[in-house]
C-alpha cells in the first residue's frame, strides 16, 4: 500500500520587497522582483530592471511578467533565454539551468516615462 502526500500550495506577498511576489507549490519556487529604473533614454522611455531567481525547479520555465505600460523590448543576461513581448506582457522561456539569478531589462521607447513603470504580477509554469 502506498500513501500519497498532499502539499498545499502557498502564495505569499512580501510588502517588504519592491514589487516582490513569491509563488510556491510543492515543486520549487520562483520569484520576480522589479527594482525600478535601470536607464533613462531622454524623454523617450528607458529600461527597467527586474530579477528572477528560483530554486528546486527542474525543467523548462515559461515566465510571464505583467506591467502597467506597454513593453517595447525585453533583454536578459543569458543568451539562451527566449524572449518576447506583447502589449503589457513579457514572456521568457528558459531552462532551469540558466543564469540564476536572471537579470531582466524591460524597455519602454514609446514616449512614456520609465519612472512610472511597475510590475503588476507574474506567472510561471514548468515543463
C-alpha positions, 0 to 999 in steps of 0.5 A: 500500500502506498500513501500519497502526500498532499502539499498545499500550495502557498502564495505569499506577498512580501510588502517588504520587497519592491514589487516582490511576489513569491509563488510556491507549490510543492515543486520549487519556487520562483520569484520576480522582483522589479527594482525600478529604473535601470536607464533613462533614454531622454524623454523617450522611455528607458529600461527597467530592471527586474530579477528572477531567481528560483530554486528546486525547479527542474525543467523548462520555465515559461515566465510571464511578467505583467506591467502597467505600460506597454513593453517595447523590448525585453533583454536578459543576461543569458543568451539562451533565454527566449524572449518576447513581448506583447502589449503589457506582457513579457514572456521568457522561456528558459531552462532551469539551468540558466543564469540564476539569478536572471537579470531582466531589462524591460524597455519602454521607447514609446514616449512614456516615462520609465519612472512610472513603470511597475510590475503588476504580477507574474506567472510561471509554469514548468515543463 
